[in-house]
Amino acid sequence: MVAVVDDAELLPLHVFKKMDTMELTGNVIALYKKYKPVDIKVDVIGIGAGVVDRLREQGYPVNPVNVSSAPNNTELFMNLRAEIWWNLRELLDPNNKRNIVFPDDEELFSDLAAVQFKYNSRGKKQIEEKEEMKKRIQRSPDRGDAVAIAFSNVFNPASLWYADNAVTRRFGQNAYKGLI
């Protein structure tokens, strides 16, 4: 799944299914060449680890991301995945007065509406496990994951994330173009 963000507009998602590591890497490189972003963020869980290795070997600016790793804000969040999804929630809050434009994508909207947060015993926000969400919505929330990654740097420049293929480019302090 690849999400391209141009300032505050999310372009239609690129969906890649049942590809081996090299074919997926080739698609990421083609999109990198088309959009010319500053870097590529890749989730290192699963097939992404091989994509990171191949992109790094070829000299592309890749940033590996593990969403189960520690969040930037360890006081509020259980892991990076919770922090990124929460940041997307905040970004989409109408009170923040940001004009985010999304393509007409019912599956994406379903992913974004389906995610559930809770607090753990330490008072930290956590997102439901991906496997729990898959059971509940009867599929993987890959579109939502990609978009959460795509917009993660808007609120927290230190956040690195990707959901199968990610590339971001920034212009100014709060605006950026990217491919995730």
C-alpha positions as CSV (number, residue, x, y, z in Angstrom):
1,M,0.0,0.0,0.0
2,V,1.4,3.4,-1.0
3,A,-0.1,6.7,0.1
4,V,1.0,9.9,-1.7
5,V,0.6,13.1,0.2
6,D,0.9,16.5,-1.5
7,D,0.8,19.2,1.2
8,A,-2.6,18.5,2.8
9,E,-4.0,16.4,0.0
10,L,-4.0,12.6,0.0
11,L,-3.9,11.3,-3.5
12,P,-5.6,8.0,-4.4
13,L,-3.9,5.1,-2.8
14,H,-1.6,2.7,-4.8
15,V,-2.4,-0.9,-3.9
16,F,0.1,-3.7,-4.5
17,K,-0.8,-7.3,-3.7
18,K,1.0,-10.6,-3.7
19,M,4.4,-9.2,-4.8
20,D,7.8,-10.6,-3.9
21,T,10.3,-8.3,-2.2
22,M,12.1,-7.3,-5.5
23,E,8.9,-6.5,-7.4
24,L,7.6,-4.4,-4.5
25,T,11.0,-2.6,-4.2
26,G,10.8,-1.9,-7.9
27,N,7.4,-0.3,-7.5
28,V,8.6,1.8,-4.6
29,I,11.6,3.0,-6.7
30,A,9.3,3.9,-9.6
31,L,7.1,6.0,-7.3
32,Y,10.2,7.5,-5.7
33,K,11.4,8.6,-9.2
34,K,8.0,10.0,-10.1
35,Y,7.5,12.1,-6.9
36,K,11.1,12.8,-6.0
37,P,10.7,12.8,-2.2
38,V,13.4,13.3,0.3
39,D,13.2,9.9,1.9
40,I,11.4,6.6,1.9
41,K,9.9,5.1,5.1
42,V,9.4,1.4,5.3
43,D,7.8,-0.8,8.0
44,V,10.4,-3.4,8.8
45,I,7.9,-5.9,10.0
46,G,7.3,-8.6,7.4
47,I,8.2,-8.0,3.7
48,G,9.3,-4.5,4.5
49,A,12.6,-5.7,6.0
50,G,13.7,-7.0,2.6
51,V,12.5,-3.8,0.9
52,V,14.6,-1.7,3.3
53,D,17.7,-3.9,2.6
54,R,17.4,-3.6,-1.1
55,L,16.6,0.2,-1.1
56,R,19.6,0.7,1.2
57,E,21.8,-1.4,-1.1
58,Q,20.9,0.7,-4.1
59,G,21.6,4.0,-2.3
60,Y,18.0,5.2,-1.7
61,P,17.3,7.3,1.4
62,V,15.3,4.8,3.3
63,N,14.2,5.1,7.0
64,P,13.2,1.7,8.5
65,V,10.3,1.9,10.9
66,N,9.1,-0.6,13.5
67,V,5.6,0.4,14.7
68,S,5.9,-1.8,17.7
69,S,8.9,0.2,18.9
70,A,8.8,2.8,21.6
71,P,6.9,6.0,20.8
72,N,8.4,9.4,20.8
73,N,6.2,10.4,23.7
74,T,6.6,7.6,26.1
75,E,4.5,9.2,28.8
76,L,1.3,9.2,26.6
77,F,1.6,6.2,24.3
78,M,2.3,2.5,24.6
79,N,4.1,2.2,21.2
80,L,4.7,4.1,18.0
81,R,1.7,2.6,16.2
82,A,-0.6,4.1,18.9
83,E,1.1,7.4,18.7
84,I,0.9,7.6,14.9
85,W,-2.8,6.7,14.8
86,W,-3.6,9.2,17.6
87,N,-1.7,11.9,15.7
88,L,-3.8,11.2,12.6
89,R,-6.9,11.4,14.8
90,E,-5.8,14.8,16.1
91,L,-4.9,16.0,12.6
92,L,-8.4,15.2,11.3
93,D,-10.1,16.9,14.3
94,P,-12.1,19.8,12.8
95,N,-11.1,21.9,15.8
96,N,-7.5,21.9,14.5
97,K,-8.7,23.9,11.4
98,R,-6.6,21.9,9.0
99,N,-8.1,21.4,5.5
100,I,-7.1,17.8,4.8
101,V,-8.4,16.5,1.4
102,F,-8.9,12.7,1.0
103,P,-9.9,10.8,-2.1
104,D,-13.3,9.1,-2.2
105,D,-12.2,5.7,-0.8
106,E,-14.9,3.9,1.3
107,E,-12.4,1.2,2.5
108,L,-10.1,3.9,3.8
109,F,-12.9,5.7,5.6
110,S,-13.9,2.4,7.1
111,D,-10.4,1.8,8.4
112,L,-10.2,5.2,9.9
113,A,-13.5,4.9,11.6
114,A,-13.0,1.4,12.9
115,V,-9.8,2.0,14.9
116,Q,-10.3,1.8,18.7
117,F,-8.1,3.2,21.4
118,K,-8.0,2.4,25.1
119,Y,-5.7,3.0,28.1
120,N,-3.4,0.4,29.5
121,S,-2.8,-0.1,33.2
122,R,-0.1,2.5,33.2
123,G,-2.5,5.1,31.7
124,K,-0.9,5.1,28.3
125,K,-3.0,5.2,25.1
126,Q,-2.8,2.1,23.0
127,I,-4.6,1.1,19.8
128,E,-6.2,-2.3,19.5
129,E,-4.0,-5.1,18.2
130,K,-4.1,-5.3,14.4
131,E,-5.2,-9.0,14.6
132,E,-8.2,-7.9,16.8
133,M,-9.1,-5.2,14.3
134,K,-8.8,-7.7,11.4
135,K,-11.3,-10.0,13.1
136,R,-13.7,-7.2,13.8
137,I,-13.7,-5.6,10.3
138,Q,-13.0,-8.9,8.4
139,R,-9.8,-7.6,6.7
140,S,-6.5,-5.8,7.4
141,P,-6.7,-2.0,7.9
142,D,-3.8,-1.5,5.4
143,R,-5.3,1.7,3.9
144,G,-5.6,3.3,7.3
145,D,-2.1,2.2,8.3
146,A,-0.6,3.7,5.2
147,V,-2.5,7.0,5.7
148,A,-1.5,7.2,9.4
149,I,2.1,6.8,8.3
150,A,1.7,9.3,5.5
151,F,0.5,12.0,7.9
152,S,2.6,11.1,10.9
153,N,5.2,13.8,10.4
154,V,2.7,16.7,10.3
155,F,2.5,16.7,14.1
156,N,5.7,15.0,15.1
157,P,8.7,15.2,12.8
158,A,10.5,12.5,14.7
159,S,7.8,9.9,13.9
160,L,8.8,7.5,11.3
161,W,6.3,5.1,9.9
162,Y,5.3,3.2,6.8
163,A,2.8,0.5,5.8
164,D,4.5,-1.5,3.1
165,N,6.0,1.5,1.1
166,A,6.6,5.0,2.4
167,V,8.2,8.0,1.1
168,T,7.9,11.6,2.4
169,R,9.0,15.0,1.3
170,R,8.7,18.1,3.3
171,F,8.3,21.7,2.3
172,G,8.5,24.2,5.2
173,Q,7.8,23.4,8.9
174,N,4.3,21.9,8.6
175,A,3.7,21.2,5.0
176,Y,5.2,18.3,3.1
177,K,4.8,16.2,0.0
178,G,5.2,12.5,0.4
179,L,4.6,9.0,-0.7
180,I,3.9,6.5,2.0
